[in-house]
Amino acid sequence: MEQTTKDRALMKALAQKEPRQLPSNFAYVTMRRIKEEQRTEERRQHKLAIITVIAVTLVGVATLLYLLGDVIWQSLVSISLKPDGFALVLPTLFCLVFFALLNHWLSRHCTA
């Protein structure tokens, strides 16, 4: 059924007495449409990549918590029970935040 509809539309287009004239800016409009479709496809690919990274990260964290959850919990409990336990936590967190911000800044300003 669908094939016959396409055939009828093609036959109707071919049966026209005078050929259709293309607009004067046909190339410009066509190229603009192609660029819009390319941008749409790139956005879709970018969203898919972000979703994939988030999914893989969540699966990795869930796996770590499943496999090492007891060890991590015992470590946190032992750190909280000792008064010297937090002496290394704050400098470590400071370093992690510093390096994360440095990485973000470098990736923005030093792209090749």
N, C-alpha and C positions, 0 to 999 in steps of 0.2 A: 504494500500500500504506500509506504513512504517513498519507495523508488519511483512509482508512477507520478507522485506529486512533484518530485524533483524533475522528472522528465517533462511534465507539462509546463513547469516554470521555465525550463530551458527552451522548449519549443516556442513558448510565447515570446521569450526574449529574442529568439532568432527570427521570428516571424515579423518583427517590427519593420515598417517600411523604411524609415530613416534611422541611421545609426545615432546612438546617443553621443553627445559631445561631453568630453570631460571638462570639469571646471578648470579655470586658468591656474588655480593654486593646488591642483591635484597632488603634485609631488610633495608640497609642503604639508598638506593635510595628512597624507599617507605617512610621511616620516614622523609627524607629531603623534599619530595614532600608534605607530610602531614603538616609539620611545615611551609612550604611556604604558603600553603593554609590557615592555621590558622592565620599567620601574615597578609595575604591579607584580611581576614575576620575582623581581629581586626582593621586594618587601615580603612576599610570601615565603621565599627561601630563607630570609633573615629571621622571620618569625618561627619558622620550622626549626632552624638551628638553635634559637634561644630555647624553645620548648624542649628540644632534645637535650641540650646541656643541663637544663633544670631537672629533667627527668633522670638523667644519668647521675647527677649530683645527689638527688634525693635517694636513689637506689643505693648509691655508695654509702651515704651516711646511715641509711637504715641497715645496711649490711654490717657496717662497723659497729653500730649499736647492738645489733643482734649477736655478733660474734664476740665483741669485747665490752659489752655493756657492764658486766659484773666487775671487770678489771677497772674500768673507768670510774664506776661508782665507788669502789673501794679506795681508789687513789684520791678521789675528791673527799671522801670521809676522812682518810688519814691526814690529808692536808689541812682540813678544817679542825682536826683535833689537836694538832701541834701548833703552838703559838708562832713558830718560825716558818710555818707552811706558806703563809701569804707573802713572805719576803721576796720570793722569786716570781710570784704570780703577777704583781703589778709591773715590774720591769719587763717581763715577758709580754704582757698585753700591750704595754707602751711600744715595744719594738715591733710587734705584729702590726699595730695600727700605723706606725710610722712607715714601715715598709709597704704596707698596702696603699697608703696615700702616695708614697714615692712612685710606686709602680703605676698607679693611675695617672699621676702627673706626667711621668715619662712617656706613657703610651699615648697621651694626648699631644704632647709637644715634640716628641722625637720620632715621629713616624717616617719611615723610609719611603 
